[in-house]
């Protein structure tokens, strides 16, 4: 994929929404909730500070993250649905 985010932005591939509830009920597309978890596929170089240096990001490629329900911008690249968001839009990193 040829997509490189700028500054402190990251590209996240959202996980698919659950299609079946824990009780076994199949949900149609219109009833599925927007996923709030995803995998980081690309990160920017970091925010440019007043000193002229770049601040480092705490997120790396491959991290599983949780983000706000309406965070970021939805884009489609090479047939994949992706989200581009700032690092500050990410609420948590999933640690296993």
ZASEBA-374968 format. One record per residue: residue in three letters; x, y, z of N, C-alpha, C in turn. Coordinates in steps of 0.02 Angstrom, whole numbers, plus 50000, padded with zeros to 5 digits. Atoms other than C-alpha are relative to their C-alpha. Example, Ala and Ser with C-alpha at 12.3 -4.5 7.8 and 13.67 -1.06 7.14 Angstrom:
BEGIN
ALA,50045,49941,50000,50615,49775,50390,50045,50060,50000
SER,49958,49941,49997,50684,49947,50357,49961,50055,50037
This chain:
BEGIN
UNK,50043,49941,50000,50000,50000,50000,50045,50062,50000
UNK,49961,49939,50005,50070,50169,49952,49962,50057,50033
UNK,50035,49949,49962,49994,50277,50088,50043,50018,50060
UNK,49957,49979,49945,50106,50377,50205,49967,50060,50033
UNK,50032,49944,49966,50018,50487,50334,50051,50053,50019
UNK,49958,49944,49982,50088,50657,50379,49997,50013,50076
UNK,49995,49978,49930,50143,50723,50550,49982,49944,50049
UNK,50016,50049,49948,50062,50632,50696,49938,49958,49983
UNK,50058,50040,50021,49929,50542,50594,50019,49927,49992
UNK,49990,50072,50009,49908,50354,50585,49944,49973,49955
UNK,50050,50033,50042,49815,50240,50463,49982,49935,50035
UNK,50025,50059,49964,49707,50107,50546,49951,49962,49956
UNK,50048,50044,50034,49619,49959,50467,49951,49975,50052
UNK,50049,50021,49950,49457,49936,50567,49986,49926,49996
UNK,50021,50070,49997,49409,49762,50624,49928,49996,49976
UNK,50069,50008,50025,49248,49694,50551,49951,50000,50058
UNK,50052,49998,49949,49087,49723,50648,49973,49930,50012
UNK,50028,50065,49983,49008,49576,50737,49935,49989,49962
UNK,50059,50015,50039,48878,49492,50629,49950,49957,50038
UNK,50044,50043,49959,48807,49374,50762,50009,50020,50073
UNK,49996,49983,49929,48765,49420,50942,50020,49939,50041
UNK,49982,50056,49956,48818,49313,51090,49942,49951,50008
UNK,50058,50043,49996,48640,49244,51092,49985,49963,49935
UNK,50009,50035,50063,48655,49185,50911,49956,50036,49950
UNK,50042,49962,50047,48550,49322,50828,50044,50030,49946
UNK,49963,49973,50057,48613,49369,50654,49978,50072,49990
UNK,50015,49929,50008,48625,49558,50633,50008,50020,49927
UNK,49992,49973,50068,48593,49642,50465,50050,50058,50001
UNK,49950,49947,50004,48718,49772,50404,49977,50065,50033
UNK,50026,49937,49973,48606,49916,50457,49999,50001,50076
UNK,50003,50004,49927,48601,49855,50639,50068,49992,50032
UNK,49934,50011,49972,48787,49825,50659,50030,50067,50023
UNK,49967,49940,49975,48884,49950,50765,50066,50011,49964
UNK,49936,49985,50030,49034,50039,50694,50055,49972,50045
UNK,49946,50026,49958,49193,49951,50752,50042,50056,50029
UNK,49958,49951,49967,49302,50046,50874,50070,49972,50013
UNK,49934,50030,49995,49454,49932,50861,50028,49991,49931
UNK,49968,50011,50064,49580,49913,50725,50074,49988,50007
UNK,49929,50013,50002,49758,49874,50674,50034,50057,49963
UNK,49962,49946,50030,49884,50011,50635,50039,49972,49941
UNK,49965,50024,50059,49949,49989,50457,50054,50049,49976
UNK,49950,49951,50020,50051,50150,50437,50000,50057,50051
UNK,49995,49944,49953,50115,50291,50548,50041,50056,49967
UNK,49963,49942,50026,50179,50466,50509,50065,50009,50038
UNK,49935,49989,49969,50349,50535,50558,49997,50032,50069
UNK,50006,49967,49935,50283,50627,50712,49986,50074,49991
UNK,50018,49929,50003,50225,50802,50752,50063,50043,50001
UNK,49944,49954,50003,50344,50944,50709,49995,50048,50059
UNK,49999,49958,49940,50391,51034,50871,50026,50070,49982
UNK,49975,49933,50010,50434,51218,50890,50076,50002,49992
UNK,49927,50003,50004,50618,51168,50906,50023,49976,49931
UNK,49982,50025,50066,50614,51095,50729,50010,49925,49998
UNK,49993,50073,49997,50628,50914,50787,49932,49968,49999
UNK,50062,50038,50003,50497,50780,50767,49988,49965,50067
UNK,50019,50037,49940,50406,50711,50920,49987,49927,49981
UNK,50010,50071,50016,50403,50521,50926,49928,49978,50016
UNK,50067,50027,49989,50240,50423,50916,50005,49939,50046
UNK,50001,50058,49956,50194,50293,51047,49966,49940,49967
UNK,50034,50053,50038,50101,50189,50915,50047,49977,49944
UNK,49959,50027,50055,50191,50073,50794,49957,49957,49954
UNK,50036,50042,50048,50138,49973,50642,49987,49932,50031
UNK,50018,50066,49974,50046,49814,50692,49965,50004,50068
UNK,50035,49993,49936,49976,49882,50857,49925,49996,49990
UNK,50073,50000,49999,49794,49846,50895,49978,50055,50046
UNK,50020,49940,49963,49709,50005,50953,49925,50006,50006
UNK,50071,49983,49991,49542,50067,51017,49995,50076,49990
UNK,50008,49929,50015,49481,50235,50952,49927,50020,50009
UNK,50067,49974,49991,49328,50346,50970,49954,49980,49942
UNK,50049,50024,50049,49169,50299,50877,50001,50042,49936
UNK,50002,49957,50059,49177,50449,50759,50068,50031,49986
UNK,49933,49973,50010,49366,50475,50757,50024,49990,49929
UNK,49966,50008,50064,49464,50503,50599,49956,50009,49938
UNK,50033,49995,50065,49418,50508,50416,50001,49932,49965
UNK,50004,50063,50036,49358,50357,50318,50023,50009,49928
UNK,49976,49999,50069,49450,50322,50156,50001,49928,49974
UNK,49994,50066,50031,49456,50177,50032,50061,50001,49955
UNK,49939,50005,50039,49625,50127,49961,50009,49928,49978
UNK,49991,50067,50028,49649,49976,49847,49946,49952,50023
UNK,50056,50043,49980,49478,49909,49896,49994,49988,50074
UNK,50003,50009,49927,49513,49918,50084,49972,50063,50032
UNK,50026,49944,49962,49415,50029,50203,50050,50015,50056
UNK,49951,49979,49951,49538,50126,50311,49977,50063,50035
UNK,50011,49938,49964,49535,50266,50439,50066,50036,50007
UNK,49941,49959,49987,49660,50408,50448,49982,50046,50058
UNK,50015,49960,49940,49667,50491,50619,50065,50023,50033
UNK,49943,49976,49961,49782,50587,50733,50013,49951,50057
UNK,49983,50045,49945,49873,50492,50868,49959,50017,50062
UNK,50040,49980,49942,49774,50592,50997,49928,49973,49997
UNK,50067,50030,50006,49611,50514,50929,49999,49928,50025
UNK,49996,50070,49976,49672,50343,50987,49995,50001,50076
UNK,50013,50001,49929,49607,50303,51160,50045,49952,50038
UNK,49960,50050,49965,49708,50148,51203,50033,49952,49951
UNK,49967,50053,50038,49828,50017,51139,49985,49935,50035
UNK,50018,50065,49971,49773,49836,51166,50065,49961,50012
UNK,49940,50038,49981,49908,49739,51260,49978,49930,50019
UNK,50019,50069,49983,49897,49550,51265,50051,49965,50041
